Amino acid sequence: MLGSSRESLTALQNLVSAKRGESGFAQAGLELLNVTKLFASDKSLRVALADSGQPVDSREKLVRDIFGSKINSLTLDFVVAATRSRWSSADDLVEGIESLAAFIVFAIADANSELDRVENDIFSFGYAVEVNPELQMALTNPAFSSELKAGVVHDVLGGKFADGSAVLLEHTAANLRGRRVDVALNNLSDVAASLRNRIVAEIRVAISLTGEQETRLSNVLARIAGQQVSLNVVVDPSIVGGVSVRLGDDVIDGSVSTRLEQARRTLVG
């Protein structure tokens, strides 16, 4: 999500932050996920609502005509604000509302002192998907219904994850919309980090880092990013040595395995 879409999402997150604690706030997160599913399933509708060539008042009227009293007033305010915003594409509108829903779920977790747990749950599930080819295939199999994919995630979680984690992971698995699983999960992590005004760095190392090493690395990356950084550390023996870092959209790869592969490619031409 770039340009006007990213600016719109930031403005909407600021609006949500200002509404924390208001009546219907928790319900708004769940209702926005359902709004996302409706917009994703109706191309003509999302195109009409994301069309900046149409008057904003017309787009707002369409939203109010569709939802009326079907969602709470706070949710309706958020949807209206989203459709009055400028998006680079109709798909960005859908992703924006979905990210807004996740932002609310994370805000509720933060209020309940569970945000760290929810972030760890999402990271842990992402790693489980990465190392389990059968789970990857189940979540990306086009022959499987959304309900079946959500059920697969429900079974994998086994009631051990926080409620907010379960809601977001089951929704994400059932609504990938052509995205890779890791991309969709990384988006969730980024939304959670934005709540704390941080950026997420995924660190891959051959052996576990000490607490001191994590602190030094976090400080270095914070200077590069210009803001606080949360580390998600993956121990991956296949990289042999060194470290591979994903910082936002950038990848800094100093792993031995990557250097060996680069050398091999040079030798074979």
C-alpha positions in Angstrom: 0.0 0.0 0.0 1.6 3.2 -1.2 1.0 6.9 -1.7 -2.5 8.2 -1.1 -3.6 4.8 0.3 -1.0 4.8 3.0 -1.8 8.4 3.9 -5.5 7.5 4.1 -4.9 4.6 6.3 -2.7 6.7 8.7 -5.5 9.3 8.9 -8.1 6.6 9.7 -5.8 5.0 12.4 -5.6 8.5 14.0 -9.4 8.7 13.9 -9.7 5.3 15.5 -7.2 6.2 18.2 -9.3 9.3 19.1 -12.4 7.1 19.5 -10.8 4.5 21.8 -13.1 3.9 24.8 -16.3 5.0 23.1 -19.4 2.8 23.1 -19.3 0.1 20.4 -15.5 0.4 19.9 -14.8 -3.3 20.4 -17.8 -4.3 18.3 -16.5 -2.1 15.5 -13.5 -4.3 14.9 -15.6 -7.4 14.3 -18.1 -5.5 12.2 -15.4 -4.0 10.0 -14.0 -7.4 9.3 -17.5 -8.3 7.9 -17.6 -5.1 5.9 -14.3 -6.2 4.4 -15.7 -9.5 3.3 -18.7 -7.8 1.7 -16.6 -5.3 -0.2 -14.2 -8.0 -1.3 -17.0 -10.2 -2.7 -18.6 -7.3 -4.7 -16.2 -5.8 -7.2 -18.7 -3.2 -8.6 -19.4 -2.0 -5.1 -15.8 -1.6 -4.0 -14.9 0.1 -7.3 -17.8 2.5 -6.9 -16.8 3.4 -3.3 -13.1 3.8 -4.2 -13.7 5.9 -7.3 -12.3 9.3 -6.4 -14.0 10.6 -9.6 -17.3 10.2 -7.8 -18.5 12.9 -5.3 -17.7 12.0 -1.7 -21.2 12.7 -0.7 -22.5 10.2 -3.2 -20.1 7.6 -1.9 -21.2 8.3 1.7 -24.9 8.0 0.7 -24.2 4.6 -0.9 -22.6 3.4 2.3 -25.4 4.7 4.5 -28.0 3.1 2.2 -26.3 -0.3 2.3 -25.6 -0.5 6.1 -28.2 1.9 7.7 -28.8 0.4 11.1 -27.1 -2.9 10.3 -23.9 -1.9 12.0 -23.4 0.3 15.1 -23.0 4.0 14.6 -19.3 4.0 15.4 -18.6 1.3 12.8 -20.6 3.3 10.3 -18.6 6.4 11.0 -15.4 4.5 10.3 -16.7 3.0 7.1 -18.0 6.4 5.9 -14.6 7.9 6.7 -12.9 5.2 4.8 -15.0 5.6 1.7 -14.6 9.4 1.8 -10.8 8.9 1.8 -8.6 8.6 -1.3 -7.3 5.2 -2.3 -4.9 4.2 -5.1 -7.2 1.2 -6.0 -10.4 -0.5 -5.0 -8.4 -3.3 -3.5 -6.5 -0.9 -1.3 -9.9 0.3 0.1 -10.6 -3.3 1.2 -7.2 -3.8 2.7 -7.4 -0.4 4.4 -10.7 -1.3 6.2 -9.3 -4.7 7.1 -6.2 -3.1 8.6 -8.4 -0.7 10.4 -10.3 -3.6 11.9 -7.0 -5.2 13.0 -6.0 -1.9 14.5 -9.1 -1.9 16.7 -8.5 -5.5 17.8 -5.0 -4.6 18.7 -6.1 -1.5 20.6 -8.5 -3.6 22.6 -5.7 -6.1 23.4 -3.5 -3.2 24.4 -6.2 -1.9 26.8 -6.4 -5.4 28.3 -2.6 -5.6 28.6 -2.5 -8.4 26.0 -0.9 -6.7 23.0 2.5 -8.4 23.5 0.7 -11.8 23.7 -1.3 -11.2 20.5 1.8 -10.0 18.6 3.6 -13.1 19.7 0.7 -15.3 18.7 0.7 -13.9 15.2 4.4 -14.3 14.8 4.3 -17.9 16.2 1.5 -18.8 13.8 3.4 -17.4 10.9 6.4 -19.5 11.8 4.2 -22.6 12.1 2.9 -22.0 8.6 6.4 -21.5 7.2 7.7 -24.8 8.5 4.6 -26.8 7.8 4.0 -27.4 4.0 0.7 -29.2 4.6 -0.7 -26.2 6.5 0.5 -23.8 3.8 -1.2 -26.0 1.2 -4.4 -26.1 3.2 -4.6 -22.3 3.6 -3.8 -21.6 -0.1 -5.8 -24.4 -1.7 -8.4 -22.7 -3.9 -10.7 -25.8 -3.6 -11.1 -25.2 0.1 -13.9 -22.8 1.2 -13.2 -19.8 3.5 -15.1 -21.6 6.3 -12.9 -24.7 6.0 -9.7 -22.6 6.1 -10.9 -20.7 9.1 -11.7 -24.1 10.7 -8.2 -25.3 10.0 -6.8 -22.3 11.8 -9.2 -22.8 14.7 -8.0 -26.4 15.1 -4.3 -25.4 14.8 -4.7 -22.7 17.5 -6.4 -25.2 19.8 -7.8 -22.5 22.1 -4.2 -21.6 23.2 -4.1 -18.2 21.6 -5.6 -15.0 22.8 -9.1 -14.1 21.6 -7.9 -11.2 19.5 -5.3 -13.4 17.9 -7.8 -16.1 17.0 -10.2 -13.6 15.4 -7.6 -12.0 13.2 -5.8 -15.3 12.2 -9.1 -17.1 11.3 -10.3 -14.1 9.3 -6.9 -13.7 7.5 -6.8 -17.4 6.6 -10.3 -17.3 5.2 -9.7 -14.0 3.3 -6.3 -14.1 1.7 -7.7 -12.6 -1.6 -4.7 -13.9 -3.6 -2.1 -12.8 -1.1 0.6 -15.1 0.2 0.0 -16.1 3.8 3.3 -14.6 5.1 2.4 -11.3 3.4 -1.0 -11.1 5.0 0.5 -12.0 8.4 3.3 -9.5 8.1 0.7 -6.8 7.4 -1.0 -7.7 10.7 2.3 -7.4 12.5 2.9 -4.0 10.9 -0.5 -2.8 12.0 0.2 -3.9 15.6 3.6 -2.1 15.5 2.0 1.1 14.2 -0.2 1.2 17.3 3.0 1.7 19.3 4.6 3.9 16.6 7.1 1.1 15.9 8.2 -0.8 12.8 8.7 -4.6 12.9 12.0 -6.2 11.9 12.1 -9.9 11.2 15.5 -11.3 12.1 16.8 -14.6 10.9 19.9 -16.1 12.5 21.6 -19.5 12.7 21.6 -19.5 16.5 19.7 -17.6 19.2 20.8 -14.1 20.0 21.6 -13.1 23.5 19.6 -10.3 25.2 22.5 -8.0 24.8 22.8 -8.8 21.0 19.1 -8.2 20.5 19.3 -4.8 22.3 22.3 -3.7 20.2 20.6 -4.9 17.0 17.4 -3.1 17.9 19.3 0.1 18.6 21.1 -0.1 15.2 17.9 -0.7 13.3 16.1 2.1 15.1 18.8 4.5 13.9 18.3 3.2 10.4 14.5 3.4 10.5 14.3 6.6 12.5 11.8 5.1 14.9 11.6 2.3 17.5 11.9 -1.2 16.2 10.3 -4.4 17.4 12.3 -7.6 16.7 10.8 -10.9 15.7 13.7 -13.4 15.8 13.6 -16.6 13.9 16.4 -19.2 14.5 17.0 -20.7 11.0 20.0 -23.1 10.8 19.8 -23.0 7.0 21.3 -19.5 6.8 24.5 -21.1 8.2 25.8 -17.8 9.8 25.4 -14.1 9.8 22.0 -12.4 9.9 19.1 -11.7 7.5 16.9 -8.7 8.4 13.5 -7.6 6.9 12.9 -4.1 8.0 9.5 -2.9 6.6 9.8 -3.4 2.9 13.6 -3.6 2.9 15.7 -6.7 3.2 19.3 -6.6 4.6 20.8 -10.0 4.0 24.2 -10.7 5.4 23.8 -14.5 5.9 26.5 -16.9 4.8 23.9 -19.0 2.8 23.1 -16.0 0.7 26.7 -15.1 0.0 27.4 -18.8 -0.9 24.5 -18.8 -3.3 25.7 -15.5 -4.9 29.2 -17.0 -5.3 27.7 -20.1 -6.9 25.7 -18.1 -9.4 28.8 -16.1 -10.3 30.7 -19.3 -10.9 28.1 -21.0 -13.1 27.2 -17.8 -14.9 
